[in-house]
Amino acid sequence: MAEPLADALVVVDAQAVFADPTSPWGSPMDPRARPRLLERMTAYGDRVVATRYVAPQQPTGAWAPYFAQFPWALVPPDDPLYALLPDVAQVYGDRATVDLTTFGKWGPELEVALAPHGPRSVEVVGYATDCCVVSTVLAMADAGLEVRVRADACGGSSPENHATALALMSLYAPLVRIQ
């Protein structure tokens, strides 16, 4: 018997910059992960919230040397690099995304976007397992949400880094469960 769905699904940063294997930050795991991600979105229907990473307009603090190393990524939020993947956007429709200049997406903006679903439990899918996903999941767990990470619907920067991030998140059981 299949486990019941969580209260909501969070799709973390399903964008070209993280999913396209030809992007410097892209995941070689996208061809395997994306079909599962789309299946999960379809299963949750209107109980899906998608996030997007966007570069800061003017990097400050540690972000300044970071973007000195990755200047190609310092583009406006409407650049195709930061667009949702076309098939993800099609399933998501015209709903607003939660756009942040941080890799971790948990905070007031995502909390407000999830509020209509009354979440006590959240399933998380997306990119990159070893960056944006892990940053988001651990903060959600700290906030008291039951978090389920759908491993086969996430893509890491490499299969090894994906596995390492999943192992790290599994240390937070029972707050975080890897499925």
C-alpha positions as protocol buffer text, in pm:
chain_id: "A"
residue {
  index: 1
  type: MET
  ca { x: 0 y: 0 z: 0 }
}
residue {
  index: 2
  type: ALA
  ca { x: 137 y: 342 z: -96 }
}
residue {
  index: 3
  type: GLU
  ca { x: 208 y: 595 z: 176 }
}
residue {
  index: 4
  type: PRO
  ca { x: -46 y: 880 z: 184 }
}
residue {
  index: 5
  type: LEU
  ca { x: 63 y: 1210 z: 36 }
}
residue {
  index: 6
  type: ALA
  ca { x: 205 y: 1480 z: 260 }
}
residue {
  index: 7
  type: ASP
  ca { x: 4 y: 1799 z: 311 }
}
residue {
  index: 8
  type: ALA
  ca { x: 197 y: 1975 z: 33 }
}
residue {
  index: 9
  type: LEU
  ca { x: 480 y: 1930 z: -217 }
}
residue {
  index: 10
  type: VAL
  ca { x: 769 y: 2174 z: -245 }
}
residue {
  index: 11
  type: VAL
  ca { x: 954 y: 2171 z: -577 }
}
residue {
  index: 12
  type: VAL
  ca { x: 1294 y: 2322 z: -506 }
}
residue {
  index: 13
  type: ASP
  ca { x: 1461 y: 2511 z: -791 }
}
residue {
  index: 14
  type: ALA
  ca { x: 1355 y: 2301 z: -1091 }
}
residue {
  index: 15
  type: GLN
  ca { x: 1536 y: 2547 z: -1318 }
}
residue {
  index: 16
  type: ALA
  ca { x: 1768 y: 2520 z: -1615 }
}
residue {
  index: 17
  type: VAL
  ca { x: 2062 y: 2648 z: -1412 }
}
residue {
  index: 18
  type: PHE
  ca { x: 2043 y: 2344 z: -1180 }
}
residue {
  index: 19
  type: ALA
  ca { x: 1883 y: 2075 z: -1396 }
}
residue {
  index: 20
  type: ASP
  ca { x: 2038 y: 2117 z: -1740 }
}
residue {
  index: 21
  type: PRO
  ca { x: 2346 y: 1891 z: -1750 }
}
residue {
  index: 22
  type: THR
  ca { x: 2517 y: 2143 z: -1982 }
}
residue {
  index: 23
  type: SER
  ca { x: 2494 y: 2421 z: -1718 }
}
residue {
  index: 24
  type: PRO
  ca { x: 2803 y: 2460 z: -1499 }
}
residue {
  index: 25
  type: TRP
  ca { x: 2572 y: 2406 z: -1199 }
}
residue {
  index: 26
  type: GLY
  ca { x: 2358 y: 2144 z: -1378 }
}
residue {
  index: 27
  type: SER
  ca { x: 2276 y: 1795 z: -1262 }
}
residue {
  index: 28
  type: PRO
  ca { x: 2375 y: 1490 z: -1464 }
}
residue {
  index: 29
  type: MET
  ca { x: 2087 y: 1320 z: -1281 }
}
residue {
  index: 30
  type: ASP
  ca { x: 1812 y: 1528 z: -1449 }
}
residue {
  index: 31
  type: PRO
  ca { x: 1708 y: 1266 z: -1709 }
}
residue {
  index: 32
  type: ARG
  ca { x: 1627 y: 1025 z: -1424 }
}
residue {
  index: 33
  type: ALA
  ca { x: 1493 y: 1275 z: -1172 }
}
residue {
  index: 34
  type: ARG
  ca { x: 1266 y: 1494 z: -1383 }
}
residue {
  index: 35
  type: PRO
  ca { x: 1007 y: 1229 z: -1480 }
}
residue {
  index: 36
  type: ARG
  ca { x: 967 y: 1139 z: -1110 }
}
residue {
  index: 37
  type: LEU
  ca { x: 944 y: 1508 z: -1016 }
}
residue {
  index: 38
  type: LEU
  ca { x: 668 y: 1564 z: -1272 }
}
residue {
  index: 39
  type: GLU
  ca { x: 483 y: 1255 z: -1144 }
}
residue {
  index: 40
  type: ARG
  ca { x: 494 y: 1394 z: -791 }
}
residue {
  index: 41
  type: MET
  ca { x: 366 y: 1734 z: -908 }
}
residue {
  index: 42
  type: THR
  ca { x: 76 y: 1566 z: -1086 }
}
residue {
  index: 43
  type: ALA
  ca { x: -6 y: 1358 z: -777 }
}
residue {
  index: 44
  type: TYR
  ca { x: -24 y: 1671 z: -558 }
}
residue {
  index: 45
  type: GLY
  ca { x: -226 y: 1884 z: -800 }
}
residue {
  index: 46
  type: ASP
  ca { x: -282 y: 2232 z: -658 }
}
residue {
  index: 47
  type: ARG
  ca { x: -94 y: 2152 z: -336 }
}
residue {
  index: 48
  type: VAL
  ca { x: 242 y: 2230 z: -499 }
}
residue {
  index: 49
  type: VAL
  ca { x: 467 y: 2527 z: -431 }
}
residue {
  index: 50
  type: ALA
  ca { x: 768 y: 2582 z: -656 }
}
residue {
  index: 51
  type: THR
  ca { x: 1074 y: 2783 z: -562 }
}
residue {
  index: 52
  type: ARG
  ca { x: 1336 y: 2957 z: -776 }
}
residue {
  index: 53
  type: TYR
  ca { x: 1685 y: 3066 z: -698 }
}
residue {
  index: 54
  type: VAL
  ca { x: 1763 y: 3407 z: -843 }
}
residue {
  index: 55
  type: ALA
  ca { x: 2092 y: 3593 z: -822 }
}
residue {
  index: 56
  type: PRO
  ca { x: 2108 y: 3900 z: -601 }
}
residue {
  index: 57
  type: GLN
  ca { x: 2104 y: 4231 z: -784 }
}
residue {
  index: 58
  type: GLN
  ca { x: 2414 y: 4342 z: -593 }
}
residue {
  index: 59
  type: PRO
  ca { x: 2599 y: 4058 z: -416 }
}
residue {
  index: 60
  type: THR
  ca { x: 2717 y: 4145 z: -66 }
}
residue {
  index: 61
  type: GLY
  ca { x: 2907 y: 3963 z: 204 }
}
residue {
  index: 62
  type: ALA
  ca { x: 3028 y: 3617 z: 107 }
}
residue {
  index: 63
  type: TRP
  ca { x: 2813 y: 3635 z: -207 }
}
residue {
  index: 64
  type: ALA
  ca { x: 3050 y: 3895 z: -360 }
}
residue {
  index: 65
  type: PRO
  ca { x: 3350 y: 3658 z: -396 }
}
residue {
  index: 66
  type: TYR
  ca { x: 3110 y: 3374 z: -479 }
}
residue {
  index: 67
  type: PHE
  ca { x: 2981 y: 3560 z: -784 }
}
residue {
  index: 68
  type: ALA
  ca { x: 3332 y: 3671 z: -872 }
}
residue {
  index: 69
  type: GLN
  ca { x: 3392 y: 3297 z: -922 }
}
residue {
  index: 70
  type: PHE
  ca { x: 3061 y: 3247 z: -1109 }
}
residue {
  index: 71
  type: PRO
  ca { x: 2998 y: 3577 z: -1295 }
}
residue {
  index: 72
  type: TRP
  ca { x: 2795 y: 3403 z: -1567 }
}
residue {
  index: 73
  type: ALA
  ca { x: 2520 y: 3340 z: -1307 }
}
residue {
  index: 74
  type: LEU
  ca { x: 2481 y: 3707 z: -1213 }
}
residue {
  index: 75
  type: VAL
  ca { x: 2184 y: 3769 z: -1443 }
}
residue {
  index: 76
  type: PRO
  ca { x: 1837 y: 3917 z: -1383 }
}
residue {
  index: 77
  type: PRO
  ca { x: 1558 y: 3698 z: -1241 }
}
residue {
  index: 78
  type: ASP
  ca { x: 1380 y: 3688 z: -1580 }
}
residue {
  index: 79
  type: ASP
  ca { x: 1686 y: 3541 z: -1757 }
}
residue {
  index: 80
  type: PRO
  ca { x: 1612 y: 3197 z: -1911 }
}
residue {
  index: 81
  type: LEU
  ca { x: 1882 y: 3052 z: -1684 }
}
residue {
  index: 82
  type: TYR
  ca { x: 1649 y: 3101 z: -1387 }
}
residue {
  index: 83
  type: ALA
  ca { x: 1322 y: 3001 z: -1554 }
}
residue {
  index: 84
  type: LEU
  ca { x: 1137 y: 2693 z: -1437 }
}
residue {
  index: 85
  type: LEU
  ca { x: 1200 y: 2401 z: -1669 }
}
residue {
  index: 86
  type: PRO
  ca { x: 939 y: 2417 z: -1948 }
}
residue {
  index: 87
  type: ASP
  ca { x: 763 y: 2090 z: -1855 }
}
residue {
  index: 88
  type: VAL
  ca { x: 765 y: 2185 z: -1487 }
}
residue {
  index: 89
  type: ALA
  ca { x: 622 y: 2528 z: -1571 }
}
residue {
  index: 90
  type: GLN
  ca { x: 350 y: 2366 z: -1780 }
}
residue {
  index: 91
  type: VAL
  ca { x: 238 y: 2142 z: -1493 }
}
residue {
  index: 92
  type: TYR
  ca { x: 272 y: 2425 z: -1238 }
}
residue {
  index: 93
  type: GLY
  ca { x: 66 y: 2668 z: -1442 }
}
residue {
  index: 94
  type: ASP
  ca { x: 43 y: 3036 z: -1365 }
}
residue {
  index: 95
  type: ARG
  ca { x: 88 y: 3008 z: -988 }
}
residue {
  index: 96
  type: ALA
  ca { x: 349 y: 3232 z: -831 }
}
residue {
  index: 97
  type: THR
  ca { x: 688 y: 3088 z: -742 }
}
residue {
  index: 98
  type: VAL
  ca { x: 880 y: 3166 z: -425 }
}
residue {
  index: 99
  type: ASP
  ca { x: 1191 y: 3346 z: -553 }
}
residue {
  index: 100
  type: LEU
  ca { x: 1485 y: 3397 z: -319 }
}
residue {
  index: 101
  type: THR
  ca { x: 1851 y: 3490 z: -348 }
}
residue {
  index: 102
  type: THR
  ca { x: 1947 y: 3214 z: -107 }
}
residue {
  index: 103
  type: PHE
  ca { x: 2005 y: 2846 z: -176 }
}
residue {
  index: 104
  type: GLY
  ca { x: 1787 y: 2745 z: 119 }
}
residue {
  index: 105
  type: LYS
  ca { x: 1422 y: 2833 z: 57 }
}
residue {
  index: 106
  type: TRP
  ca { x: 1265 y: 2793 z: 399 }
}
residue {
  index: 107
  type: GLY
  ca { x: 1159 y: 3123 z: 549 }
}
residue {
  index: 108
  type: PRO
  ca { x: 860 y: 3357 z: 571 }
}
residue {
  index: 109
  type: GLU
  ca { x: 797 y: 3359 z: 194 }
}
residue {
  index: 110
  type: LEU
  ca { x: 770 y: 2981 z: 163 }
}
residue {
  index: 111
  type: GLU
  ca { x: 582 y: 2953 z: 491 }
}
residue {
  index: 112
  type: VAL
  ca { x: 319 y: 3198 z: 358 }
}
residue {
  index: 113
  type: ALA
  ca { x: 297 y: 3013 z: 25 }
}
residue {
  index: 114
  type: LEU
  ca { x: 237 y: 2684 z: 207 }
}
residue {
  index: 115
  type: ALA
  ca { x: -10 y: 2825 z: 463 }
}
residue {
  index: 116
  type: PRO
  ca { x: -325 y: 2751 z: 258 }
}
residue {
  index: 117
  type: HIS
  ca { x: -233 y: 2381 z: 273 }
}
residue {
  index: 118
  type: GLY
  ca { x: -199 y: 2384 z: 653 }
}
residue {
  index: 119
  type: PRO
  ca { x: 119 y: 2186 z: 632 }
}
residue {
  index: 120
  type: ARG
  ca { x: 238 y: 1967 z: 909 }
}
residue {
  index: 121
  type: SER
  ca { x: 408 y: 1743 z: 656 }
}
residue {
  index: 122
  type: VAL
  ca { x: 583 y: 1837 z: 334 }
}
residue {
  index: 123
  type: GLU
  ca { x: 733 y: 1630 z: 55 }
}
residue {
  index: 124
  type: VAL
  ca { x: 1036 y: 1784 z: -114 }
}
residue {
  index: 125
  type: VAL
  ca { x: 1172 y: 1724 z: -464 }
}
residue {
  index: 126
  type: GLY
  ca { x: 1409 y: 1922 z: -685 }
}
residue {
  index: 127
  type: TYR
  ca { x: 1762 y: 2040 z: -749 }
}
residue {
  index: 128
  type: ALA
  ca { x: 2035 y: 2028 z: -633 }
}
residue {
  index: 129
  type: THR
  ca { x: 2011 y: 1768 z: -361 }
}
residue {
  index: 130
  type: ASP
  ca { x: 2351 y: 1870 z: -226 }
}
residue {
  index: 131
  type: CYS
  ca { x: 2281 y: 2244 z: -221 }
}
residue {
  index: 132
  type: CYS
  ca { x: 1933 y: 2395 z: -242 }
}
residue {
  index: 133
  type: VAL
  ca { x: 1740 y: 2082 z: -135 }
}
residue {
  index: 134
  type: VAL
  ca { x: 1949 y: 2002 z: 173 }
}
residue {
  index: 135
  type: SER
  ca { x: 1953 y: 2369 z: 279 }
}
residue {
  index: 136
  type: THR
  ca { x: 1575 y: 2387 z: 253 }
}
residue {
  index: 137
  type: VAL
  ca { x: 1498 y: 2050 z: 412 }
}
residue {
  index: 138
  type: LEU
  ca { x: 1708 y: 2098 z: 725 }
}
residue {
  index: 139
  type: ALA
  ca { x: 1557 y: 2441 z: 792 }
}
residue {
  index: 140
  type: MET
  ca { x: 1206 y: 2298 z: 746 }
}
residue {
  index: 141
  type: ALA
  ca { x: 1281 y: 2021 z: 994 }
}
residue {
  index: 142
  type: ASP
  ca { x: 1412 y: 2278 z: 1243 }
}
residue {
  index: 143
  type: ALA
  ca { x: 1083 y: 2465 z: 1202 }
}
residue {
  index: 144
  type: GLY
  ca { x: 894 y: 2151 z: 1308 }
}
residue {
  index: 145
  type: LEU
  ca { x: 765 y: 2022 z: 977 }
}
residue {
  index: 146
  type: GLU
  ca { x: 768 y: 1652 z: 901 }
}
residue {
  index: 147
  type: VAL
  ca { x: 977 y: 1643 z: 583 }
}
residue {
  index: 148
  type: ARG
  ca { x: 984 y: 1363 z: 329 }
}
residue {
  index: 149
  type: VAL
  ca { x: 1252 y: 1378 z: 62 }
}
residue {
  index: 150
  type: ARG
  ca { x: 1166 y: 1187 z: -255 }
}
residue {
  index: 151
  type: ALA
  ca { x: 1520 y: 1077 z: -348 }
}
residue {
  index: 152
  type: ASP
  ca { x: 1438 y: 962 z: -701 }
}
residue {
  index: 153
  type: ALA
  ca { x: 1281 y: 1303 z: -780 }
}
residue {
  index: 154
  type: CYS
  ca { x: 1591 y: 1498 z: -680 }
}
residue {
  index: 155
  type: GLY
  ca { x: 1908 y: 1559 z: -876 }
}
residue {
  index: 156
  type: GLY
  ca { x: 2246 y: 1636 z: -727 }
}
residue {
  index: 157
  type: SER
  ca { x: 2556 y: 1788 z: -878 }
}
residue {
  index: 158
  type: SER
  ca { x: 2682 y: 1429 z: -907 }
}
residue {
  index: 159
  type: PRO
  ca { x: 2544 y: 1091 z: -802 }
}
residue {
  index: 160
  type: GLU
  ca { x: 2804 y: 1081 z: -524 }
}
residue {
  index: 161
  type: ASN
  ca { x: 2710 y: 1425 z: -390 }
}
residue {
  index: 162
  type: HIS
  ca { x: 2340 y: 1333 z: -417 }
}
residue {
  index: 163
  type: ALA
  ca { x: 2402 y: 1022 z: -204 }
}
residue {
  index: 164
  type: THR
  ca { x: 2606 y: 1219 z: 49 }
}
residue {
  index: 165
  type: ALA
  ca { x: 2330 y: 1480 z: 88 }
}
residue {
  index: 166
  type: LEU
  ca { x: 2066 y: 1208 z: 130 }
}
residue {
  index: 167
  type: ALA
  ca { x: 2282 y: 1042 z: 397 }
}
residue {
  index: 168
  type: LEU
  ca { x: 2322 y: 1374 z: 579 }
}
residue {
  index: 169
  type: MET
  ca { x: 1947 y: 1443 z: 571 }
}
residue {
  index: 170
  type: SER
  ca { x: 1872 y: 1090 z: 694 }
}
residue {
  index: 171
  type: LEU
  ca { x: 2063 y: 1174 z: 1014 }
}
residue {
  index: 172
  type: TYR
  ca { x: 1770 y: 1403 z: 1100 }
}
residue {
  index: 173
  type: ALA
  ca { x: 1521 y: 1114 z: 1126 }
}
residue {
  index: 174
  type: PRO
  ca { x: 1244 y: 1107 z: 1227 }
}
residue {
  index: 175
  type: LEU
  ca { x: 1207 y: 1477 z: 1136 }
}
residue {
  index: 176
  type: VAL
  ca { x: 1332 y: 1398 z: 784 }
}
residue {
  index: 177
  type: ARG
  ca { x: 1255 y: 1078 z: 600 }
}
residue {
  index: 178
  type: ILE
  ca { x: 1417 y: 976 z: 275 }
}
residue {
  index: 179
  type: GLN
  ca { x: 1176 y: 793 z: 45 }
}
